[in-house]
Amino acid sequence: MAQRHSLTIPYGAPLLAISFLACVATGLELSINNQAADFSLSTKPGPPVSLSCLVHNSSQAEELLWFRGDGRVDLKDGNKENISNICISPVNESDNGVTFTCKLARDKSVQVSVILDVQFPPHLSGEESHQIEEDKDVTLSCNSKSNPQAQAVWYMNNTTLTLQQSRHQLYQTSEVSQLSIRKVQKSDNGTYTCVVKSSLGEGRKDFHLIVEDKKPVFPKEAVIAAVVVVTVTVIFGIVARKDKIFKCFKKPRETAL
């Protein structure tokens, strides 16, 4: 009688099989514009940018997905399999720093990303006219938007502003340059110009500062006290003369015939 032999599957074989399949899956690779690793793409506002995602090391049809940041990009049916193209048109300043990611549909861990580096010269904005009383503080804010980052310089009446440590304070970030003046004086009247320069150009913006005469300050406590005194005096005067006042309003008695 023939003996029946059972095939014993070594412990851990399923795990090895899964690992093998995972290795096969991770052999897949994606590239954007022939770049297999994440990269930054420099461009300028206006002209469109084309991004092409391609599957490598695959023996079957693979579906691709595109994402702009966390949002998924809608693709036409004929633009999903093994190779997929998207176009950003027109490129504008708001696209700067945005990440576009191509992912494998069945294994989203297989992915590659590109960050748009949209470069443009400085654009400035801010409140242009300021009216302020003497001895009060004022801040001129020059809002700057640029890439690459720019540096700001302040001028007063077309002359480089000399900063006084006790009265002037300059605060600057990548998006704003603020000039603060403590206890403004009549001599601070004038036009202040914010000039922001980068390697791509410069931006200029004028701010007009009008210093007005200091308004007289009335002591509130004294005014309130005077009103109270006048009111009380009037009330007491009315009370003291109430009999005479009432008599004025009494009807005259009818005279008997």
Residue pairs with C-beta under 8 A, 6 or more apart in sequence:
25 107
25 110
26 110
27 57
28 55
28 56
28 57
28 58
28 62
28 104
28 107
28 110
29 36
29 55
29 56
29 57
29 110
30 36
30 53
30 54
30 55
30 56
30 64
30 102
30 103
30 104
30 110
30 111
30 112
31 53
31 54
31 56
31 112
32 39
32 51
32 52
32 53
32 100
32 102
32 112
32 113
32 114
33 41
33 51
33 52
33 114
34 54
35 112
35 114
36 56
36 112
37 112
38 112
38 113
38 114
38 115
39 114
39 115
40 114
40 115
40 116
40 117
41 49
41 114
41 115
41 116
41 117
42 117
42 119
43 49
43 91
43 116
43 117
43 118
43 119
44 91
44 118
44 119
44 120
45 90
45 91
45 92
45 93
45 118
45 120
46 90
46 91
47 90
47 91
48 87
48 88
48 89
48 90
48 91
49 87
49 88
49 89
49 91
49 116
50 85
50 86
50 87
51 85
51 86
51 87
51 88
51 100
51 102
51 114
52 83
52 84
52 85
53 64
53 66
53 83
53 84
53 85
53 102
53 112
54 82
54 83
55 62
55 64
55 82
55 83
55 104
58 82
61 81
61 82
62 81
62 82
62 104
62 105
62 106
63 80
63 81
63 104
63 105
63 106
64 75
64 80
64 81
64 82
64 83
64 84
64 102
64 103
64 104
64 105
65 72
65 73
65 75
65 80
65 102
65 103
65 104
65 105
65 108
66 72
66 73
66 75
66 84
66 86
66 100
66 101
66 102
66 103
67 73
67 100
67 101
67 102
67 103
68 98
68 99
68 100
69 98
69 99
73 86
73 100
75 84
75 86
79 85
80 105
84 102
86 100
88 95
88 100
88 116
91 116
91 118
92 118
93 118
93 120
93 123
93 145
93 147
95 116
95 118
96 116
96 117
96 118
96 119
96 120
96 147
97 115
97 116
97 117
97 118
98 115
98 116
99 113
99 114
99 115
99 116
100 113
100 114
100 115
100 116
101 111
101 112
101 113
101 114
102 111
102 112
102 113
103 110
103 111
104 110
104 111
117 147
118 147
119 147
119 148
119 200
120 146
120 147
120 200
121 146
121 198
121 200
121 201
121 202
121 203
122 144
122 145
122 146
122 150
122 196
122 197
122 198
122 201
122 202
122 203
123 144
123 145
123 146
123 203
124 142
124 143
124 144
124 145
124 194
124 196
124 203
124 204
124 205
125 143
125 145
125 205
126 140
126 141
126 142
126 143
126 194
126 205
126 207
127 141
127 207
128 205
128 206
128 207
128 208
129 207
129 208
129 210
130 138
130 140
130 207
130 208
130 209
130 210
131 210
131 212
132 138
132 184
132 209
132 210
132 211
132 212
133 184
133 211
133 212
133 213
133 214
133 215
134 183
134 184
134 185
134 186
134 211
134 212
134 213
134 214
135 183
135 184
135 214
136 183
136 184
137 180
137 181
137 182
137 183
137 184
138 180
138 181
138 184
138 209
139 178
139 179
139 180
139 181
140 178
140 179
140 180
140 181
140 192
140 194
140 207
140 209
141 176
141 177
141 178
142 152
142 176
142 177
142 178
142 179
142 194
142 196
142 205
142 207
143 175
143 176
144 150
144 152
144 174
144 175
144 176
144 177
144 194
144 196
144 203
145 175
146 196
146 198
146 200
146 203
148 198
148 199
148 200
149 174
149 198
150 196
150 197
150 198
150 202
150 203
151 196
151 197
151 198
152 172
152 177
152 194
152 195
152 196
153 160
153 194
153 195
153 196
153 197
154 160
154 161
154 170
154 177
154 179
154 192
154 193
154 194
154 195
155 161
155 192
155 193
155 195
156 190
156 191
156 192
156 193
157 190
157 191
158 191
158 193
161 168
161 179
161 192
163 170
166 182
167 181
167 182
167 183
168 179
168 180
168 181
168 182
169 179
169 180
169 182
170 177
170 178
170 179
170 180
171 177
171 178
171 180
172 178
177 194
177 196
179 192
179 194
181 188
181 209
184 209
184 211
185 211
186 211
188 209
188 211
189 209
189 210
189 211
190 208
190 209
191 206
191 207
191 208
191 209
192 206
192 207
192 208
192 209
193 204
193 205
193 206
193 207
194 204
194 205
194 207
195 202
195 203
195 204
196 202
196 203
196 204
238 245
